[in-house]
Amino acid sequence: MEYKDYYKILGVDRKASAKDIKAAYRRLAKQHHPDMNPNDKEAEARFKEINEAHEVLGNPDKRKKYDEMGANWKQYESAFGQGGGNGRENPFGAGWQAYSTTGGFGGTRNQARTLSEEELEQLFGEGSPFSGFYYTFFGGGEDMGEQAHFRSRPRARRGLDLEQLVDITLEEAYSGAVRVMEMTREDGQVRRIEARIPAGVEDGARIRLSGQGMPGSNGGPAGDLYLIVHVLPHRLFERKGNDLHVKVDVPLTVAMLGGEVLVPTIGGKVMLKLPAETPNGKVFRLKGKGMLIGNAPGSCGDLHVETRVVLPKNLSEEERSLFEELARLRGEAGVAV
């Protein structure tokens, strides 16, 4: 049996960090993915090797076992021979045979994740996606031979998870929303899915619709559909967590003498009373006028109102005289340019 140098396959040093291993896998998997190399058997084989290497090196426990084995590979060859097994006791202990692969489905976009055996088989058809070397030490089969990993009959496999980006407005994020989507099945039939987006949802939230993903095979359950929520920017409000921020124009006279200004909120308009001599940029907090808090029904964040003092334009002669008189009284007369 040929020894697989997973570090060489990913092009990283044996002391590489988990971050370096993930980055190498991400780069190589993208380069050799079947979608990027249609009908290229060499790229297909390389893609399988890359996933096999990351399945081991990306898992701290498997990597540790693999590193221990690498240091004693010649011992294994002398005990088992090149054929991969002669009935002698495994020099690395029973744990090598009992260590099973684990794999999941789904995942977020732009995130490095090893494809599971099921996903690889759905890409390339029936049969083993990994090498006999991998299954000998990590597959958990009773037979230590090269063919231990091949299955004599199909097994039920769960369908793949799907992701769908959904745009909603800030108002919809505040009150909740409903989206109706249509998905075309392999037989051409259109399936309508009604998805409810909860009130208070945040940008980037993942909403799981159980069993609405790809159908399973050989009697396996369907995967899930994940809605990735994107809250669109608002023309007035800026959201920070459960709080909202807004800027409000305030006439100079109201800022100086005090008074009320109309303030927009996500639920409607309210009046805000300003004290005399309110400076430009002053922030007032309106408690409970922010976003609904999804995990605390009935609770809301706050609205932060920033004043933006507006200077008067196109002064009349009388208005100009009044400002000149004010400047004279305060000893602040300017110098004409």
N, C-alpha and C positions, 0 to 999 in steps of 0.2 A: 504494500500500500504506500502510495506517495505521500510524503509529509507536505502539508499545506502551510506555507509561510504567509499568514494573514497580514502581517505587518508589511511585507513586500508587496502584497496584492493592493493594499491601500496606499503604499508609497510613504509610510511613516516610520519613524524610529521606534524601537521597542520601549523607549522611555517617553513616548508621546503622551500628552495629556488627553483626557476624555474630549476636551474641546477640539484639539487638533484632529483626533480620530473622526469626530463627527463632521468637521469641515472637509476632511479628505473624502469621506464617504459621500457627502452631499455633492461635492464637485464631480466625482467619478460617476455616481449614479445618474446624474443629469447628462453627462457626456455620453454614456453608453445605454441610456434608456431606450427600449424598443420603439417608442414614439419618435425618437430622434434618429433611429437607425433601422428603418423598416426592412424586413427580409435580410437582415445581416446576421448570419449565424454566429460569426465571431464576436460581434457586439453583444449578442444574446448570452453567449457563454461567459463573456467578461462581466456582464451585468449580474449574472447568477453568482459568480465568484465574489464580486464586490459586496453583494448582500450577505453572502455566507460569512465573509470576513467581518463585516460590521455586526452581524448577529452575535459573533463571539467577542470581538474586541470592544463592542459597545455595551456589553454586559459585564459589570465588574467581577461577578462570581465566575463567569465563563472565562473571562480574560485571565483571572488568577490561575484557574485550572490549566488553561492552555499554556501559560508561561511556565508552570511547573512541568508540564509534559515536554515542552520544548527543550528544557535543560536535560531531560532524560530520554530523548528520542532514540538514541543509539541503544540504550538499555531495552527499550520496547522492541526494537528490531531484532535484537539477539534473543529475546524471550518469545516473540511471536513469529518472527520470520517475515519476509517481504509480503507473504500472502495475506497477512492481517489476522491470523489466528490459528493455533495448533492445539488448543485444548488446555494449554498451561494456564496457571493462575495469572490474572491481570496484575502486573507489578505496580499499578497505580491505584489499586483498590476497587471495591465494588461501586464506589461513588461515581466512577467514570461511566459505568453502564446505566446507572439509575438517574443520571442528570438529564432531564428531559428539556426539549425546546419549549419555549413559550412564545406566543405571538398574539397580537391583537389586530383590530381593524380600525379604520378611521384615522384620526389625526388631523392636525390643523395644517393649513397651507403654509408653504415656505418653512417647514420644520423638518429637519433630518430625522427619518424614522426607517428602520429596516422593514422591508416588506415581509409579511409572514409567509410561511410555506403555502398556505391556501391562496394568498394573493399571487404568488409567483406561479402556482399551478394554473390559476385562471388566466395568467398572461401567456403561458407557454404550453398549456395542455397537461394531460395526466403524466404521472411519473415524478421522480424525485427532482426537486429544484436544487438540492445541495449535493455535495460529493460524499462518497463512501467514507472518507476520512472524517468528515463532520459527524455523520450518523454513528460511526463507531464510538466516538467519544462523547457526543452530546445528544444522540438521538434516542437512547434508552431502549433500543431493540434488544431482544434476547440473543439474536444471532450476531456475532461479532464480524461476520463476513461482509464482503463488499456489497452484497445485494440485500442486506437486512432492511434497508429503508424502503424498498419497493413494496407497494401494497397490492394484494391479490384482488381486491374488490374496492370499488369506489366507496368513499365515506361521505356522510352528510357534511356539507360545508355551509357555513353561514354566509349570507350575501354581504357584499361590500357596503360600507357606509358611504353616503354621499354628502356633499356640502353645497349650499346655495346661498349666495349673498343677497340680502334683502335690504333695500333702502327704505328708511322711514323718516318722517319729519320729527322735529322736536316735540310738536304738539301730540303726535302719535306715540312718541316715547313716554310722554307724560300721562296720557289717558289709556294707552293700550291700542292695539290695532288687530285687524284680521287681514290675512293675505290668502288668496285662492290661487294655487299653482296647478299647472297642467303638466303631467309627465307622460311621455309616450313609451309604452312598453315594447318589448321585443316583438310581440305579435302585432304591433301597429295600433293597439287600442290605447286610447287616451285616458289616463287616470287623473281625476281631480282631487287635490288635497287642500283642505282648509286648515290653515295654521293660525293659531291665536298668539299674538305677541303681548306679553304681560305689561301692565302699566309700570312705569319706573325703570324700564329696561335701559341698560347702558350700552354705549357704543362698543362693538366688538363682542357682545354677548353671544353665546352659542345656545340655541334652543333645539332640544332633541325631540324629534318626532319618531317614536319607536316603531320599527317595522316598516318604515316608509322608504327604505333604501333599496339597493339592488336585491332581487330575489335570490334565495339560496339555491343550492344544487343538491341533488340526490336526497331531497327531503329536508334539507337544512333550513333554518329560519332566515327570514329576510334581514338585511342590514337596517341601519337607522339613517334618517335624513337629519342633517344638522343645518339649521338656518343661522347664518352669520349676520348679525344685525349691524347695519351701518347707519348711524344717525346723521342726517344731513345737516350742514351748517345752517344757522338761523341768522336772519338779517338784523335782529335786535339783540338776542340773548347769546351769551357765552356760557356754556355749562362746565362746571368744575365739580365733579362728583355729583352730589345731590343738590348743590347750590347753583343758582343762576346769577349772572352779572349783567347789568344793563346800564347804559349811559343816558341821562336825561338832560335836555336843554332847559336852562333856567334863565329867564330874563334878568338883566342886571338889576332892575328895580326890585324884583322879588328877592334876589340874593341879598341886596342891601337892606331892605326894609322887612323882609320876612313875608311869608305867604304860602299858598298851596300850589303844587304843580301836579299834573296828571302823569301817573307812572304806569306803563304797561306791565302786566304780569302774564305768566303763561295761562292763567285762568280768567283774564279780563283786566280792566283798568281800575286803578285805585288812586285816591288822592293822598299825597304826601305833604305834610306840613313842615315847612322849613323855618328855622329860626332866623332872626335878623343877622346880617353880616355872615351869611354862609359863603365860604370861600369856594373857588373853582377847584374841582377834584375831590370835594368832600364826599365820603361814602357813608350811606345810611343803610342799615340792615332791616329788612322787613321779614320778621320771623314767620316761617311756615308758608312763604310765597314762592318757594323753589320747586324742585321736582319731587314727585311722589317717590317714596323710598320703597322699592319693590319687596324687600324682605321685612318690612315693618308697615303693614297695612294701616292706612289712616295717618301716617306720618309723612311730613314733607321737609325738604331742605329749606334754605332761606334765599331771599332775593337781595342782592347787594346793588344798591342804586348809587351810581357815581354822578355828581352834579357837573354839568358842563355849562358855565356861565356864558351867556351870549351877549356880546356888546351891541348896543343899538347902532344902526346905520342910517344914512340919509337924514341927519338931524335937521330939524327946522331951525329958523333963526331964534325962536323963543327957547327951544330945547338947548341950543348951543349957549345961549345967554345964561341959562340955569346952570349948565356945567361950568361955565366960566366963573359964575358967582360962587359955586361950590369950591372950585379950585382956589379962588381968592380967600374964602373963609378958612380953608385948610392950609393956606400958604404953600400951595402946590402948583402955582401957575408955571406952565412950561415955557420954554424958549422957542419962539417961532423959527422955523427953518426956511 
